[in-house]
Protein backbone atom coordinates (compact mmCIF):
# COMPACT_ATOMS: atom_id res chain seq x y z
CA UNK A 1 0.00 0.00 0.00
CA UNK A 2 1.37 3.38 -1.04
CA UNK A 3 1.02 6.18 1.47
CA UNK A 4 -0.45 9.26 -0.14
CA UNK A 5 -0.36 12.74 1.36
CA UNK A 6 -1.76 15.18 -1.20
CA UNK A 7 -1.62 18.90 -0.51
CA UNK A 8 -4.92 20.65 0.20
CA UNK A 9 -5.66 23.98 -1.42
CA UNK A 10 -6.32 26.78 1.04
CA UNK A 11 -9.54 27.63 -0.76
CA UNK A 12 -10.93 24.19 0.07
CA UNK A 13 -10.58 24.66 3.81
CA UNK A 14 -13.77 25.55 5.71
CA UNK A 15 -14.01 29.20 6.67
CA UNK A 16 -14.66 30.21 10.26
CA UNK A 17 -16.94 32.94 8.90
CA UNK A 18 -19.39 30.25 7.81
CA UNK A 19 -20.02 29.23 11.41
CA UNK A 20 -23.26 30.57 12.84
CA UNK A 21 -22.17 31.69 16.29
CA UNK A 22 -24.83 31.99 18.95
CA UNK A 23 -24.69 35.08 21.12
CA UNK A 24 -24.41 34.95 24.87
CA UNK A 25 -27.32 35.65 27.20
CA UNK A 26 -28.50 39.30 27.03
CA UNK A 27 -28.31 39.59 30.83
CA UNK A 28 -24.58 38.85 30.63
CA UNK A 29 -24.05 42.26 29.04
CA UNK A 30 -25.89 43.82 31.97
CA UNK A 31 -23.66 42.03 34.49
CA UNK A 32 -20.58 43.31 32.66
CA UNK A 33 -21.88 46.87 32.92
CA UNK A 34 -22.70 46.40 36.60
CA UNK A 35 -19.26 44.94 37.38
CA UNK A 36 -17.49 47.74 35.56
CA UNK A 37 -19.58 50.38 37.34
CA UNK A 38 -18.83 48.89 40.75
CA UNK A 39 -15.11 48.81 40.02
CA UNK A 40 -15.01 52.42 38.88
CA UNK A 41 -17.20 53.41 41.81
CA UNK A 42 -14.41 52.35 44.16
CA UNK A 43 -11.88 54.13 41.95
CA UNK A 44 -13.98 57.29 42.16
CA UNK A 45 -13.78 57.16 45.95
CA UNK A 46 -10.02 56.96 45.62
CA UNK A 47 -10.07 59.96 43.32
CA UNK A 48 -11.92 62.05 45.91
CA UNK A 49 -9.46 61.00 48.60
CA UNK A 50 -6.58 62.04 46.37
CA UNK A 51 -8.35 65.31 45.45
CA UNK A 52 -8.64 66.45 49.05
CA UNK A 53 -5.05 65.49 49.88
CA UNK A 54 -3.32 67.17 46.95
CA UNK A 55 -2.04 70.72 47.75
CA UNK A 56 -3.90 73.64 46.20
CA UNK A 57 -0.85 74.53 44.14
CA UNK A 58 -1.45 71.36 42.12
CA UNK A 59 -5.14 71.94 41.44
CA UNK A 60 -4.68 71.12 37.76
CA UNK A 61 -3.50 67.64 38.73
CA UNK A 62 -6.49 67.27 41.03
CA UNK A 63 -8.97 67.94 38.27
CA UNK A 64 -6.91 65.84 35.85
CA UNK A 65 -7.57 62.81 38.03
CA UNK A 66 -11.31 63.11 37.46
CA UNK A 67 -10.82 63.64 33.73
CA UNK A 68 -8.72 60.48 33.54
CA UNK A 69 -11.34 58.61 35.58
CA UNK A 70 -14.11 59.69 33.21
CA UNK A 71 -12.10 58.70 30.12
CA UNK A 72 -11.21 55.25 31.43
CA UNK A 73 -14.75 54.67 32.68
CA UNK A 74 -16.24 55.48 29.28
CA UNK A 75 -13.64 53.31 27.53
CA UNK A 76 -14.25 50.38 29.87
CA UNK A 77 -18.02 50.56 29.39
CA UNK A 78 -17.52 50.63 25.63
CA UNK A 79 -15.20 47.61 25.73
CA UNK A 80 -17.62 45.71 27.97
CA UNK A 81 -20.40 46.14 25.43
CA UNK A 82 -18.08 45.45 22.50
CA UNK A 83 -16.81 42.27 24.12
CA UNK A 84 -20.36 41.00 24.44
CA UNK A 85 -21.13 41.84 20.81
CA UNK A 86 -18.07 39.98 19.50
CA UNK A 87 -18.34 36.90 21.74
CA UNK A 88 -20.20 33.80 20.68
CA UNK A 89 -20.20 30.02 20.62
CA UNK A 90 -21.27 27.17 18.37
CA UNK A 91 -21.93 23.51 19.14
CA UNK A 92 -21.42 21.37 16.06
CA UNK A 93 -21.58 17.65 15.33
CA UNK A 94 -17.93 17.02 16.13
CA UNK A 95 -16.68 20.00 18.13
CA UNK A 96 -17.41 23.14 20.14
CA UNK A 97 -16.23 26.55 18.91
CA UNK A 98 -15.92 29.70 21.03
CA UNK A 99 -14.79 33.19 20.05
CA UNK A 100 -14.06 36.14 22.32
CA UNK A 101 -11.88 39.22 22.68
CA UNK A 102 -11.86 42.80 21.45
CA UNK A 103 -8.26 43.83 20.88
CA UNK A 104 -6.95 40.26 20.74
CA UNK A 105 -9.63 38.07 19.22
CA UNK A 106 -9.44 34.34 19.88
CA UNK A 107 -11.34 31.48 18.26
CA UNK A 108 -11.01 28.14 20.08
CA UNK A 109 -12.18 24.82 18.64
CA UNK A 110 -12.12 21.60 20.66
CA UNK A 111 -13.32 18.29 19.14
CA UNK A 112 -15.34 15.91 21.27
CA UNK A 113 -12.74 13.12 20.98
CA UNK A 114 -10.27 15.34 22.84
CA UNK A 115 -12.63 16.24 25.68
CA UNK A 116 -12.36 14.52 29.02
CA UNK A 117 -15.13 16.15 31.02
CA UNK A 118 -16.98 19.45 31.48
CA UNK A 119 -18.45 21.33 34.40
CA UNK A 120 -20.81 24.21 35.17
CA UNK A 121 -20.12 26.87 37.79
CA UNK A 122 -22.12 29.83 39.12
CA UNK A 123 -20.93 32.83 41.07
CA UNK A 124 -23.15 34.99 43.31
CA UNK A 125 -23.88 37.54 40.57
CA UNK A 126 -24.43 34.80 37.97
CA UNK A 127 -26.86 33.07 40.30
CA UNK A 128 -28.92 36.25 40.63
CA UNK A 129 -29.20 36.71 36.86
CA UNK A 130 -29.59 33.01 36.05
CA UNK A 131 -26.24 32.74 34.28
CA UNK A 132 -23.53 30.08 34.35
CA UNK A 133 -20.02 29.36 33.12
CA UNK A 134 -19.25 26.22 31.12
CA UNK A 135 -15.72 24.80 31.37
CA UNK A 136 -14.42 22.04 29.11
CA UNK A 137 -11.34 19.99 30.01
CA UNK A 138 -9.27 17.96 27.56
CA UNK A 139 -7.31 14.81 28.25
CA UNK A 140 -4.09 15.47 30.11
CA UNK A 141 -5.01 19.02 31.11
CA UNK A 142 -5.26 20.29 34.68
CA UNK A 143 -7.12 23.51 33.85
CA UNK A 144 -10.05 24.17 31.55
CA UNK A 145 -9.11 24.49 27.88
CA UNK A 146 -12.40 26.15 26.94
CA UNK A 147 -14.39 28.54 29.12
CA UNK A 148 -17.67 30.06 28.00
CA UNK A 149 -19.00 32.80 30.28
CA UNK A 150 -22.43 34.35 30.06
CA UNK A 151 -24.54 31.30 29.25
CA UNK A 152 -28.07 30.95 30.53
CA UNK A 153 -28.09 28.30 33.22
CA UNK A 154 -30.55 26.05 31.39
CA UNK A 155 -28.61 26.45 28.15
CA UNK A 156 -25.38 25.53 29.92
CA UNK A 157 -26.97 22.37 31.30
CA UNK A 158 -28.20 21.38 27.84
CA UNK A 159 -24.74 21.85 26.34
CA UNK A 160 -23.14 19.91 29.17
CA UNK A 161 -25.59 17.05 28.68
CA UNK A 162 -24.90 17.01 24.93
CA UNK A 163 -21.13 17.01 25.47
CA UNK A 164 -21.38 14.26 28.09
CA UNK A 165 -23.36 12.14 25.64
CA UNK A 166 -20.70 12.66 22.98
CA UNK A 167 -17.85 11.86 25.34
CA UNK A 168 -19.55 8.76 26.72
CA UNK A 169 -19.33 7.33 30.23
CA UNK A 170 -16.05 7.85 31.98
CA UNK A 171 -14.05 4.64 32.46
CA UNK A 172 -13.86 3.41 36.02
CA UNK A 173 -10.46 2.69 37.45
CA UNK A 174 -10.34 -0.81 38.87
CA UNK A 175 -7.96 -1.72 41.60
CA UNK A 176 -5.33 -4.23 40.48
CA UNK A 177 -5.94 -7.84 41.42
CA UNK A 178 -3.99 -9.06 44.38
CA UNK A 179 -1.24 -11.53 43.61
CA UNK A 180 0.56 -13.96 45.82
CA UNK A 181 3.90 -12.53 46.82
CA UNK A 182 6.62 -14.82 48.07
CA UNK A 183 7.33 -13.96 51.66
CA UNK A 184 10.84 -12.90 52.51
CA UNK A 185 12.76 -14.60 55.30
CA UNK A 186 12.42 -13.18 58.79
CA UNK A 187 15.74 -11.94 60.08
CA UNK A 188 16.73 -11.46 63.70
CA UNK A 189 20.04 -9.65 64.15
CA UNK A 190 22.07 -9.62 67.32
CA UNK A 191 20.31 -12.35 69.37
CA UNK A 192 21.51 -15.72 70.57
CA UNK A 193 19.94 -19.06 69.72
CA UNK A 194 18.53 -19.29 73.25
CA UNK A 195 16.83 -15.88 72.87
CA UNK A 196 15.47 -16.89 69.48
CA UNK A 197 14.05 -20.04 71.02
CA UNK A 198 12.12 -17.92 73.50
CA UNK A 199 10.79 -15.73 70.64
CA UNK A 200 9.78 -18.82 68.68
CA UNK A 201 7.98 -20.31 71.65
CA UNK A 202 6.14 -17.02 72.29
CA UNK A 203 4.99 -16.64 68.66
CA UNK A 204 4.16 -20.29 68.15
CA UNK A 205 6.43 -20.76 65.11
CA UNK A 206 6.49 -24.29 63.75
CA UNK A 207 9.38 -24.06 61.32
CA UNK A 208 13.00 -24.63 62.34
CA UNK A 209 15.46 -21.75 62.38
CA UNK A 210 17.25 -22.86 59.22
CA UNK A 211 14.07 -22.93 57.10
CA UNK A 212 12.77 -19.40 56.79
CA UNK A 213 14.52 -17.68 59.69
CA UNK A 214 18.05 -16.40 59.76
CA UNK A 215 19.97 -15.87 62.96
CA UNK A 216 22.91 -13.51 63.11
CA UNK A 217 24.99 -14.32 66.21
CA UNK A 218 26.28 -11.62 68.45
CA UNK A 219 29.84 -10.49 67.73
C-alpha positions as CSV (number, residue, x, y, z in Angstrom):
1,X,0.0,0.0,0.0
2,X,1.4,3.4,-1.0
3,X,1.0,6.2,1.5
4,X,-0.4,9.3,-0.1
5,X,-0.4,12.7,1.4
6,X,-1.8,15.2,-1.2
7,X,-1.6,18.9,-0.5
8,X,-4.9,20.7,0.2
9,X,-5.7,24.0,-1.4
10,X,-6.3,26.8,1.0
11,X,-9.5,27.6,-0.8
12,X,-10.9,24.2,0.1
13,X,-10.6,24.7,3.8
14,X,-13.8,25.6,5.7
15,X,-14.0,29.2,6.7
16,X,-14.7,30.2,10.3
17,X,-16.9,32.9,8.9
18,X,-19.4,30.3,7.8
19,X,-20.0,29.2,11.4
20,X,-23.3,30.6,12.8
21,X,-22.2,31.7,16.3
22,X,-24.8,32.0,18.9
23,X,-24.7,35.1,21.1
24,X,-24.4,34.9,24.9
25,X,-27.3,35.6,27.2
26,X,-28.5,39.3,27.0
27,X,-28.3,39.6,30.8
28,X,-24.6,38.9,30.6
29,X,-24.0,42.3,29.0
30,X,-25.9,43.8,32.0
31,X,-23.7,42.0,34.5
32,X,-20.6,43.3,32.7
33,X,-21.9,46.9,32.9
34,X,-22.7,46.4,36.6
35,X,-19.3,44.9,37.4
36,X,-17.5,47.7,35.6
37,X,-19.6,50.4,37.3
38,X,-18.8,48.9,40.7
39,X,-15.1,48.8,40.0
40,X,-15.0,52.4,38.9
41,X,-17.2,53.4,41.8
42,X,-14.4,52.4,44.2
43,X,-11.9,54.1,42.0
44,X,-14.0,57.3,42.2
45,X,-13.8,57.2,45.9
46,X,-10.0,57.0,45.6
47,X,-10.1,60.0,43.3
48,X,-11.9,62.0,45.9
49,X,-9.5,61.0,48.6
50,X,-6.6,62.0,46.4
51,X,-8.3,65.3,45.5
52,X,-8.6,66.5,49.1
53,X,-5.1,65.5,49.9
54,X,-3.3,67.2,46.9
55,X,-2.0,70.7,47.7
56,X,-3.9,73.6,46.2
57,X,-0.8,74.5,44.1
58,X,-1.5,71.4,42.1
59,X,-5.1,71.9,41.4
60,X,-4.7,71.1,37.8
61,X,-3.5,67.6,38.7
62,X,-6.5,67.3,41.0
63,X,-9.0,67.9,38.3
64,X,-6.9,65.8,35.8
65,X,-7.6,62.8,38.0
66,X,-11.3,63.1,37.5
67,X,-10.8,63.6,33.7
68,X,-8.7,60.5,33.5
69,X,-11.3,58.6,35.6
70,X,-14.1,59.7,33.2
71,X,-12.1,58.7,30.1
72,X,-11.2,55.3,31.4
73,X,-14.8,54.7,32.7
74,X,-16.2,55.5,29.3
75,X,-13.6,53.3,27.5
76,X,-14.2,50.4,29.9
77,X,-18.0,50.6,29.4
78,X,-17.5,50.6,25.6
79,X,-15.2,47.6,25.7
80,X,-17.6,45.7,28.0
81,X,-20.4,46.1,25.4
82,X,-18.1,45.4,22.5
83,X,-16.8,42.3,24.1
84,X,-20.4,41.0,24.4
85,X,-21.1,41.8,20.8
86,X,-18.1,40.0,19.5
87,X,-18.3,36.9,21.7
88,X,-20.2,33.8,20.7
89,X,-20.2,30.0,20.6
90,X,-21.3,27.2,18.4
91,X,-21.9,23.5,19.1
92,X,-21.4,21.4,16.1
93,X,-21.6,17.6,15.3
94,X,-17.9,17.0,16.1
95,X,-16.7,20.0,18.1
96,X,-17.4,23.1,20.1
97,X,-16.2,26.5,18.9
98,X,-15.9,29.7,21.0
99,X,-14.8,33.2,20.1
100,X,-14.1,36.1,22.3
101,X,-11.9,39.2,22.7
102,X,-11.9,42.8,21.5
103,X,-8.3,43.8,20.9
104,X,-7.0,40.3,20.7
105,X,-9.6,38.1,19.2
106,X,-9.4,34.3,19.9
107,X,-11.3,31.5,18.3
108,X,-11.0,28.1,20.1
109,X,-12.2,24.8,18.6
110,X,-12.1,21.6,20.7
111,X,-13.3,18.3,19.1
112,X,-15.3,15.9,21.3
113,X,-12.7,13.1,21.0
114,X,-10.3,15.3,22.8
115,X,-12.6,16.2,25.7
116,X,-12.4,14.5,29.0
117,X,-15.1,16.2,31.0
118,X,-17.0,19.4,31.5
119,X,-18.5,21.3,34.4
120,X,-20.8,24.2,35.2
121,X,-20.1,26.9,37.8
122,X,-22.1,29.8,39.1
123,X,-20.9,32.8,41.1
124,X,-23.2,35.0,43.3
125,X,-23.9,37.5,40.6
126,X,-24.4,34.8,38.0
127,X,-26.9,33.1,40.3
128,X,-28.9,36.3,40.6
129,X,-29.2,36.7,36.9
130,X,-29.6,33.0,36.0
131,X,-26.2,32.7,34.3
132,X,-23.5,30.1,34.4
133,X,-20.0,29.4,33.1
134,X,-19.2,26.2,31.1
135,X,-15.7,24.8,31.4
136,X,-14.4,22.0,29.1
137,X,-11.3,20.0,30.0
138,X,-9.3,18.0,27.6
139,X,-7.3,14.8,28.3
140,X,-4.1,15.5,30.1
141,X,-5.0,19.0,31.1
142,X,-5.3,20.3,34.7
143,X,-7.1,23.5,33.8
144,X,-10.0,24.2,31.6
145,X,-9.1,24.5,27.9
146,X,-12.4,26.1,26.9
147,X,-14.4,28.5,29.1
148,X,-17.7,30.1,28.0
149,X,-19.0,32.8,30.3
150,X,-22.4,34.4,30.1
151,X,-24.5,31.3,29.2
152,X,-28.1,31.0,30.5
153,X,-28.1,28.3,33.2
154,X,-30.5,26.0,31.4
155,X,-28.6,26.5,28.2
156,X,-25.4,25.5,29.9
157,X,-27.0,22.4,31.3
158,X,-28.2,21.4,27.8
159,X,-24.7,21.9,26.3
160,X,-23.1,19.9,29.2
161,X,-25.6,17.1,28.7
162,X,-24.9,17.0,24.9
163,X,-21.1,17.0,25.5
164,X,-21.4,14.3,28.1
165,X,-23.4,12.1,25.6
166,X,-20.7,12.7,23.0
167,X,-17.8,11.9,25.3
168,X,-19.6,8.8,26.7
169,X,-19.3,7.3,30.2
170,X,-16.0,7.9,32.0
171,X,-14.0,4.6,32.5
172,X,-13.9,3.4,36.0
173,X,-10.5,2.7,37.5
174,X,-10.3,-0.8,38.9
175,X,-8.0,-1.7,41.6
176,X,-5.3,-4.2,40.5
177,X,-5.9,-7.8,41.4
178,X,-4.0,-9.1,44.4
179,X,-1.2,-11.5,43.6
180,X,0.6,-14.0,45.8
181,X,3.9,-12.5,46.8
182,X,6.6,-14.8,48.1
183,X,7.3,-14.0,51.7
184,X,10.8,-12.9,52.5
185,X,12.8,-14.6,55.3
186,X,12.4,-13.2,58.8
187,X,15.7,-11.9,60.1
188,X,16.7,-11.5,63.7
189,X,20.0,-9.7,64.2
190,X,22.1,-9.6,67.3
191,X,20.3,-12.4,69.4
192,X,21.5,-15.7,70.6
193,X,19.9,-19.1,69.7
194,X,18.5,-19.3,73.2
195,X,16.8,-15.9,72.9
196,X,15.5,-16.9,69.5
197,X,14.1,-20.0,71.0
198,X,12.1,-17.9,73.5
199,X,10.8,-15.7,70.6
200,X,9.8,-18.8,68.7
201,X,8.0,-20.3,71.6
202,X,6.1,-17.0,72.3
203,X,5.0,-16.6,68.7
204,X,4.2,-20.3,68.1
205,X,6.4,-20.8,65.1
206,X,6.5,-24.3,63.8
207,X,9.4,-24.1,61.3
208,X,13.0,-24.6,62.3
209,X,15.5,-21.7,62.4
210,X,17.3,-22.9,59.2
211,X,14.1,-22.9,57.1
212,X,12.8,-19.4,56.8
213,X,14.5,-17.7,59.7
214,X,18.1,-16.4,59.8
215,X,20.0,-15.9,63.0
216,X,22.9,-13.5,63.1
217,X,25.0,-14.3,66.2
218,X,26.3,-11.6,68.5
219,X,29.8,-10.5,67.7
